[in-house]
Amino acid sequence: MSDSESKELRKLAIEAAVSVRDDLLSVFRTPMRKDFKRDLHDIVTAHDQAAESAISSVLSRGCPDSAIIGEEQGKQGNGRVEWHVDPIDGTSNFSRGLPSWCVSIGAVIDQQTCAGVIYHPVSGDVFSADLMGAWHNDAPMVSSSAAEQIDATIVSSFPNAKDTGLFGQDAMSAQHRLIDDFQAVRNLGSGALNLAYVAAGWADATMGFQTNSWDICAGTFILEQAGGAFYGYRSGEAASPGYVASDYFAIGAGGDYPTLRTIIESYSARL
């Protein structure tokens, strides 16, 4: 994998993400039908499926040697480049008219992420990375976090209905610890955007349990290329590369948050 190939894959990922902007914004904040996957908290719309198909077409046309691993349609095709695609990360927000949702696309070759983009259609923000660095729109991006956890802000989707199903009342006990030990805890509803915001230095840390590759593939890479740190786990054991992790926490450059590490490691070990 060369730097130039990584750069071309990043450009293609941006093209694919931006290609669905007009269609998604045209239906955002309009009445839409909601269907459900895992349970009544796990929403999907026809727009998720249409966006994934459109993104897949752009990626396959621009890089024929591709396999697409998408949230809605599973794995399609076989190829040297694996694209991990979440067409709308934050569907619940999207379907309700809240602006915290995005498109996430990560490229993997030989089990190593080499390009990624997180695109926020509502604001037009593009967070991207290749092997040469990370960018917010066209400007180089460097993460930074508060040194002490009491000065830090966590953005996550914890605890949600899935977490309370996994951990019961202990999920709320963990949230109580986070609220006590950190300056602020915010639930924004999009795991990919959370990672992008930590990469940009707009937040200090994020976390999640029982995630999928399309949720974190792009975000973990963007964060690390921006200088931040990602810690992935499966059943309490370290998982690498990052996109195969089911549980994780991530911190921008300069932060060290023992409460967050303790919660993720101990709760992951229970799964």
VENVEN-V896365 format. One record per backbone hydrogen bond with DSSP energy under -1.0 kcal/mol. NH is the residue of the N-H (numbers start at 0). CO is the residue of the C=O. If there is no record, write none. Layout:
NH_CO, NH_CO
This chain:
5_1, 6_2, 7_3, 8_4, 9_5, 10_6, 11_7, 12_8, 13_9, 14_10, 15_11, 16_12, 17_13, 18_14, 19_16, 20_17, 23_19, 24_20, 25_21, 27_23, 29_26, 34_43, 36_41, 41_38, 43_34, 48_44, 49_45, 50_46, 51_47, 52_48, 53_49, 54_50, 55_51, 56_52, 57_53, 58_54, 59_55, 60_56, 61_57, 62_58, 65_63, 66_80, 67_75, 68_82, 69_73, 70_84, 73_69, 75_67, 80_64, 81_107, 82_66, 83_105, 84_68, 85_103, 88_101, 93_89, 94_90, 96_92, 97_92, 100_98, 101_88, 102_118, 103_85, 104_116, 105_83, 106_114, 107_81, 108_111, 111_108, 113_106, 114_106, 115_128, 116_104, 117_126, 118_102, 119_124, 123_119, 126_117, 127_134, 128_115, 129_132, 132_129, 134_127, 135_138, 136_125, 138_135, 140_133, 142_225, 144_252, 150_147, 151_148, 153_183, 154_204, 155_185, 163_159, 164_160, 165_161, 166_162, 167_163, 169_166, 170_167, 172_168, 173_169, 174_170, 175_171, 176_172, 177_173, 178_174, 179_175, 180_176, 181_177, 182_151, 183_151, 185_153, 187_155, 193_189, 194_190, 195_191, 196_192, 197_193, 198_194, 199_195, 201_196, 202_196, 203_152, 204_152, 205_249, 207_247, 210_245, 214_211, 215_211, 216_212, 219_215, 220_216, 221_217, 222_218, 223_219, 224_220, 225_221, 226_223, 227_222, 228_250, 230_248, 232_246, 233_236, 236_233, 238_231, 243_240, 244_241, 245_232, 246_232, 247_207, 248_230, 249_205, 250_228, 251_203, 254_251, 260_256, 261_257, 262_258, 263_259, 264_260, 265_261, 266_262, 267_263, 268_264, 269_266, 270_267
